[in-house]
Structure formats: structure tokens, C-alpha cells
Amino acid sequence: MILGSLIDAGVALSDVRQALGSLAVTPDAVWTEPVVRAGIRATKFNVRGERAPVDSHYHDHEHRHEAIAHRHASNESHRTLAEIFCLIDGSSLSGSAKDRTRQLFTILGEAEAAIHGTSLDRVHLHEVGALDSIIDIAGTVFALEQLGVDRIVSSPLNVGSGTVRSAHGQYPVPAPATIRLLKGAPVYSGAERVELVTPTGALLISGYASEFGPIPAMRVDRVGYGAGTRDFPNTPNVLRVLIGEQDSSAPSHSVVVIEAEIDDMNPQIFGVLMDRLLAEGALDVFYTSIQMKKNRPGTLLTVVAPPDQKDRLTSTIFRETTTIGVRFREMSRECLDRESMTVSTELGDVRIKVARRRGELFNAAPEFDDCVRLAAEHHVPTKHVQALAMKAYLESAKRSL
């Protein structure tokens, strides 16, 4: 699916065939076909090579290259790392692409060795040692090198659910190698009782993605859809890739939103809690009145924070409140460029907060604390100081035009 999406986005199949060289056996050993998955047109990448009998019950559960994980692999697909390296050396990949492909298979070999309690030189790669999996991985390495990609961001991964049959028996989804390769990556299980991320996919995503989260600020140039074999009725069984340039003019970054509903806490604690969360790194904290179950009035606590502060702030919420559960969601936010300048009024100096986006002025406001201080010193309304400060700012801005 990954290689299919990259071909759909513009990588030429003829170039992939040439790069694979002897891996593809014959020119027609790899091909693509247009398919539709739940209303989405996509490109399906196919490999004609070594095959073994497939259990029809499990074969219906997976994508093309993911069906490998459901069959009893043939002896030819039980390859050692040394045998796989020989195949890679016989390809027409560039030197750097061969090195990267060998590195990926070494990572996979280390994972399999740890799972099965053996050494790296003795481990046999079963399903992912099949020729079509080797082509998937080597072809993807080539496609990404040809595209000149220098940063890859992945969404959280739906690993599926249920069970999967492999050469060693039947395992729960995600398979042992898959979840080991995805250590540190955000994963979840959707409604489909199938394997949605295989060791091959996990290896490529974990080996290339530098971060996980929402779509980063970018200017999209190309979009590609790679199809799996199965066609789910309500969810497109496709992998989408967006290719483009980073948009440095859009100061967007990720934040985590932490929420908790509280209906049994002394209201005096809310003030202390807000101060503590802000002191510990929260970007914003606010409360919303809500009506909870059993018609009880309650308070929704919302904390906006940098993702790396999630665990610490969550611990503070559990420690300082009566809640027994919190929920999270990651979001992107964009902030205006901000600066501060000082203007002089007849009552004294006031700082002005100025906000711009890509150089365009969007907002200017007097610093409230300065206005309150001058109002108290001169026994005038705060709004009078605000008006004087804005008048001074507008006059200063007009002179600078």
C-alpha cells in the first residue's frame, strides 16, 4: 500500500522496475492496477513471485502484501538475513538505497530474534522474507529516495484487531513483530477485525517517520492513494500520502488538549488548580459549566499544553482534583507573530501588544496591567488609559507609514 501510494503520487512504475533489477525476476513481475475502495480511486501494487497455499478464511482478511502474514509460508520465503542481503545486492538500487534496505532488514531481524529468543545470525524471516515483501521494502526505499523526501510525518496507526495466522501459529493483532517495531508510535484499534498494519508496514513507518501527529503546515504538491486487497463497505482501505513543501510561513505546531469532567470537588480548589497547571507548563487552562449525568451540574476542565508536558500535567490533575479519568486529543494550532512596543501618553508609558501574520497586522492592544497601574496612580478610569494608549499607538503607526 505504501509503494502503491507513492506510485499513485507520481513515481514511475518503470523506474521502480529498473531499480529492483533482478529482484523483480521479469519485467512483468510487478504491475499496478487502478481500483476503487469505498468510493476512493487508488493504485494497487502487485507482485508476481513465489507463492504458497493460502488459508482462504484468513486470506479474505487482508491487503495484498499483508496477506503474507496469514499464510503458511513456503520454504523459499524462510530466508536468513544473509540470503536477503544477497538479493538486495543483486538489485539495481543505488548504494545508499541498498544500505538503507539492509539497515531496515537488520532492524526487523533484531526484532524477530528478540521475539523468538534466538540470535541475529540464526533468525529466519518468514512472512517478510518472501520475495514480494522484499520488493515492497526495497521499492519503497527507492521511491522515497527518488522523491528526495527529507521529512516524513505519520498519522496515528489503526492496527486493526482480531487474530492473524503466521508461520509460527495464530496471534492476536497486532502481531508480535508489528507491535515491537511500533514501540513509541501512537496506535489504536478500529472497528475492523483484521490486521491493518503488518510487520512490513510497521518496519517502513517506524524506519522513516520522524514524528507522528496531525498534518504539518505544508503546501501540498501531490496526493497518492495506495490500495489494499480488501474492500471495506464504509471505510476506504487505502493509504494516503501527501507530498509537498513545508510551509514555514505558517507557524503551526501541535498541542495536546487534556479534559476532565468534575462534579464533586470543593470549588475553592479550582483556582489553586489553574495556578498550579499554568506554573507547570500548561499553555492555557479554562473551565466550562456543564450538565452531567443524573442531572448534576459540573465543570469541564480543559488544559492546552505542549505534547511533552502531557504526563506531568495529567499527574497534577489526578493529584489535585477528584476526577478518576481524563481524555486527550492532539490538535494543531497556529499563533500570530507577536511583539511588544511601548508608547508614551500624558499619564505615562504603556506597552502595546502587536500581532501579525506573514507581516500583515491583525491586532494591537494595550497591556492591561499597565493601564490598570496608571489608572490607579492618576485616579482615572482604566478605559480612559486604554483609549489614550491606542491613540498614541495609532499616531505612531501613521508616522511610520
C-alpha positions in Angstrom: 0.0 0.0 0.0 2.9 2.4 0.8 4.6 1.7 -2.6 1.2 1.9 -4.4 0.5 5.3 -2.9 4.0 6.6 -3.9 3.4 5.3 -7.5 0.0 6.9 -7.5 1.6 10.2 -6.4 3.9 10.2 -9.5 6.8 7.7 -9.0 7.0 5.9 -12.4 6.5 2.2 -12.3 9.1 1.7 -15.0 11.7 3.4 -12.7 10.7 1.1 -9.8 11.1 -2.0 -12.1 14.5 -0.8 -13.3 15.7 -0.1 -9.7 14.5 -3.5 -8.5 16.6 -5.2 -11.2 16.9 -8.9 -10.6 14.6 -8.7 -7.6 11.6 -8.4 -10.0 12.7 -11.6 -11.8 11.0 -10.4 -15.1 9.7 -7.0 -16.1 6.1 -8.1 -15.7 6.6 -9.5 -12.2 5.4 -6.2 -10.7 2.5 -4.2 -12.0 -0.2 -1.8 -10.9 -3.9 -1.6 -11.4 -6.5 1.1 -10.7 -9.1 0.1 -8.1 -11.9 1.7 -6.1 -12.1 1.2 -2.4 -15.3 2.6 -0.7 -15.6 5.2 -3.4 -11.9 6.2 -3.5 -9.9 5.6 -6.6 -6.5 4.2 -5.7 -3.5 2.3 -7.2 -2.9 -1.3 -6.2 0.7 -2.5 -6.5 1.0 -6.2 -7.3 3.9 -8.7 -7.3 4.0 -12.0 -9.1 6.5 -14.3 -7.5 6.9 -17.1 -5.0 3.5 -18.1 -3.5 2.3 -20.7 -1.1 -1.2 -22.0 -0.5 -3.3 -19.6 1.4 -5.9 -20.4 4.0 -9.0 -18.9 2.3 -10.5 -17.9 5.6 -7.6 -15.7 6.6 -6.8 -14.6 3.0 -10.0 -12.7 2.9 -9.0 -10.7 5.9 -6.1 -8.7 4.5 -4.4 -6.4 2.0 -2.2 -7.9 -0.8 1.2 -7.7 0.9 -0.5 -8.1 4.3 -1.9 -11.5 3.2 1.6 -12.8 3.5 1.1 -12.7 7.3 -1.8 -15.1 7.0 -0.3 -17.9 5.0 1.9 -20.8 5.8 5.0 -19.5 4.2 6.8 -21.7 1.7 10.4 -22.8 2.4 11.7 -20.3 -0.2 10.4 -17.4 1.9 12.1 -18.6 5.1 15.3 -16.6 4.4 18.1 -15.6 6.7 19.4 -12.0 6.7 22.4 -13.1 4.7 20.2 -14.5 2.0 18.1 -11.4 1.9 21.2 -9.2 1.7 22.4 -11.2 -1.3 19.1 -10.5 -3.1 19.4 -6.8 -2.2 23.0 -6.7 -3.6 21.7 -8.1 -6.8 19.2 -5.3 -7.3 19.8 -2.1 -9.3 19.3 0.2 -6.3 21.8 2.9 -5.6 24.4 2.3 -3.0 22.7 4.4 -0.4 19.3 2.7 -1.1 20.9 -0.7 -0.7 22.4 0.4 2.6 19.1 1.7 3.8 17.3 -1.5 2.8 19.9 -3.7 4.6 19.5 -1.4 7.6 15.7 -1.9 7.7 16.0 -5.7 7.4 18.6 -5.7 10.2 16.1 -3.8 12.4 13.5 -6.4 11.5 15.9 -9.3 12.2 16.7 -7.9 15.6 13.0 -7.7 16.4 12.3 -11.2 15.3 15.4 -12.6 17.1 14.2 -10.9 20.4 10.7 -12.3 20.0 11.8 -15.9 19.3 14.8 -15.9 21.7 17.5 -16.6 19.1 20.5 -14.7 17.7 20.5 -12.4 14.7 22.6 -14.7 12.5 20.3 -17.7 13.2 16.9 -15.9 12.8 14.8 -16.8 9.8 12.5 -14.1 8.5 9.3 -15.9 7.5 6.5 -13.9 6.0 8.6 -10.7 5.5 11.4 -12.9 4.0 9.1 -13.6 1.0 10.2 -12.0 -2.3 7.1 -9.8 -2.5 7.8 -8.3 0.9 11.4 -7.7 -0.1 10.2 -5.9 -3.2 7.8 -3.9 -1.1 10.5 -2.6 1.1 13.2 -2.1 -1.5 10.8 -0.4 -3.8 9.6 2.0 -1.1 13.2 2.8 -0.3 13.9 3.6 -3.9 10.7 5.7 -4.3 11.4 7.8 -1.3 15.0 8.4 -2.4 13.8 9.4 -5.9 11.3 11.9 -4.4 14.0 13.5 -2.3 11.9 13.3 0.8 13.7 14.7 3.9 10.9 14.6 6.4 8.0 12.1 7.0 5.2 12.6 9.4 2.7 9.8 10.0 -0.8 9.8 11.5 -1.5 7.6 14.4 -1.9 4.0 13.2 -5.0 1.9 13.2 -3.5 -1.6 13.8 -6.9 -3.4 13.5 -8.0 -6.2 15.8 -8.8 -9.9 15.9 -6.2 -12.5 15.2 -3.6 -13.3 12.5 -2.1 -16.6 11.4 1.6 -16.7 10.7 4.3 -19.4 10.2 4.5 -19.8 14.0 0.8 -20.0 14.7 -2.1 -17.8 15.4 -1.5 -14.5 17.3 -3.6 -11.5 18.4 -3.5 -8.4 16.3 -1.1 -6.6 16.2 1.4 -9.4 15.5 4.4 -9.6 17.9 6.9 -8.2 15.4 4.5 -5.4 14.4 4.0 -4.1 17.8 7.7 -4.3 18.7 8.6 -2.3 15.6 5.9 0.3 16.5 7.3 0.9 20.0 6.8 4.6 20.8 4.4 5.2 17.9 0.7 6.1 18.6 -1.5 3.2 17.7 -5.2 2.3 18.2 -7.7 -0.4 17.2 -10.7 0.4 14.9 -13.9 -1.5 14.3 -12.5 -3.8 11.6 -11.4 -7.2 13.0 -8.5 -7.6 10.6 -4.8 -6.9 10.6 -4.3 -3.3 9.3 -0.6 -2.9 10.0 1.8 -5.7 9.1 5.5 -6.1 10.0 6.4 -4.8 6.6 4.3 -1.6 7.0 5.5 -1.2 10.6 9.1 -1.5 9.6 8.7 1.2 6.9 6.7 3.6 9.0 8.9 3.3 12.1 12.1 3.4 10.0 11.1 6.6 8.2 8.6 8.6 10.2 10.4 11.3 12.3 7.2 12.2 14.1 3.5 11.2 14.5 0.5 13.5 14.6 -1.7 15.7 12.5 -0.8 17.0 9.0 2.0 19.5 9.4 2.0 23.0 7.9 2.7 22.4 4.2 1.9 23.3 0.7 0.6 20.1 -0.9 2.0 19.3 -4.4 0.9 15.7 -5.0 -1.5 13.2 -3.4 -1.4 9.5 -3.8 -3.7 6.6 -2.7 -2.4 3.0 -2.3 -5.0 0.3 -2.1 -5.2 -2.9 -0.1 -6.9 -6.0 -1.4 -9.9 -6.0 0.9 -12.8 -3.5 0.2 -14.5 -2.5 3.4 -18.0 -1.2 2.9 -17.8 2.0 5.0 -14.0 2.8 5.2 -11.7 3.2 2.2 -9.0 0.5 2.5 -6.3 2.9 1.3 -3.2 4.6 2.5 -3.0 8.3 1.5 0.3 10.1 1.1 0.6 13.9 0.8 3.8 15.2 -0.8 4.8 18.9 -0.7 6.9 21.6 0.8 7.0 22.7 4.4 5.2 26.0 4.8 7.5 27.9 7.1 5.3 31.0 6.8 2.5 29.2 8.8 3.7 28.9 12.4 1.6 25.8 13.2 2.6 23.3 15.8 1.0 20.5 17.8 -0.6 20.8 21.2 -2.4 18.3 23.4 -5.8 19.0 24.9 -6.5 17.4 28.2 -10.1 17.3 29.5 -11.8 16.1 32.7 -15.3 16.4 34.0 -15.7 17.2 37.7 -18.9 17.4 39.8 -17.8 16.5 43.3 -14.9 18.9 44.2 -14.7 21.9 46.5 -15.0 25.0 44.2 -12.1 26.7 46.1 -9.7 24.2 44.6 -10.3 25.2 41.0 -8.4 28.5 41.5 -5.4 26.7 43.1 -5.5 24.0 40.3 -5.4 26.6 37.5 -2.4 28.4 39.0 -0.5 25.1 39.5 -1.2 23.8 36.0 0.0 27.1 34.4 3.1 27.1 36.6 3.9 23.6 35.4 3.8 24.4 31.7 0.2 24.5 30.6 -0.4 26.9 27.7 -4.0 27.6 28.8 -6.4 26.4 31.4 -10.1 27.1 31.4 -13.4 25.9 33.0 -16.8 25.4 31.4 -20.1 24.8 33.2 -21.7 21.6 32.1 -24.7 19.4 33.0 -23.6 15.9 33.8 -25.3 12.6 34.1 -28.0 12.3 36.8 -28.7 15.9 36.0 -25.9 17.1 38.2 -24.2 20.5 37.4 -20.5 20.1 36.9 -17.3 21.7 35.5 -15.3 20.7 32.4 -11.6 21.3 32.9 -9.7 21.9 29.7 -5.9 22.2 29.6 -4.0 23.1 26.5 -0.3 22.0 26.7 2.8 21.1 24.7 2.7 17.3 24.0 5.8 16.6 26.1 4.1 18.0 29.2 1.0 15.7 28.9 2.1 13.1 31.5 3.2 15.7 34.1 0.1 17.8 33.8 -2.1 14.7 33.9 -0.4 13.6 37.1 -1.2 17.0 38.6 -4.8 16.8 37.6 -5.2 13.4 39.3 -3.3 14.5 42.4 -5.1 17.8 42.9 -8.7 17.0 41.8 -11.3 14.4 42.4 -11.5 13.2 38.8 -10.9 9.5 38.1 -10.3 9.8 34.4 -9.0 12.3 31.7 -9.1 12.2 27.9 -6.6 13.6 25.4 -6.7 14.7 21.8 -3.8 16.1 19.7 -4.5 19.3 17.7 -2.6 21.7 15.5 -2.7 25.4 16.3 -1.4 28.5 14.6 -0.3 31.5 16.5 0.2 35.0 15.2 3.7 36.5 15.4 3.7 38.7 18.5 5.8 41.6 19.6 5.6 44.4 22.2 6.3 48.1 21.7 6.0 51.0 24.2 4.0 54.2 23.6 4.1 57.4 25.7 0.9 59.0 26.9 0.2 62.0 29.1 -0.2 59.6 32.0 2.9 57.5 31.4 4.3 54.7 29.2 2.1 51.8 28.1 3.2 48.6 26.4 1.2 47.7 23.2 0.9 44.0 22.2 1.1 43.8 18.4 0.1 40.6 16.4 0.9 39.9 12.8 0.6 37.0 10.3 3.1 36.9 7.4 3.8 40.6 8.1 0.1 41.7 8.0 -1.1 43.5 11.1 -4.1 41.8 12.7 -4.4 43.1 16.2 -2.9 45.7 18.6 -4.0 46.1 22.2 -2.6 48.0 25.3 -1.1 45.8 28.0 -4.0 45.7 30.6 -1.7 45.6 33.7 0.0 48.9 32.6 -3.4 50.5 32.1 -4.6 49.4 35.5 -1.5 50.7 37.2 -1.6 54.2 35.5 -5.4 54.4 36.2 -4.8 53.8 39.9 -1.9 56.3 40.0 -3.9 59.1 38.4 -7.3 58.2 39.7 -8.9 57.9 36.3 -10.9 55.0 34.7 -8.9 52.2 33.2 -10.8 52.6 29.9 -9.5 56.2 29.7 -5.9 55.0 29.9 -6.7 52.3 27.2 -8.1 55.0 24.9 -5.0 57.2 25.4 -2.7 54.3 24.7 -4.5 53.3 21.5 -4.5 56.9 20.3 -0.7 57.1 20.9 -0.2 53.8 19.1 -2.2 54.8 16.0 -0.4 58.1 15.8 2.9 56.3 16.0 1.9 53.8 13.3 0.7 56.6 11.0 4.0 58.4 11.3 5.9 55.2 10.3 4.0 54.7 7.1 
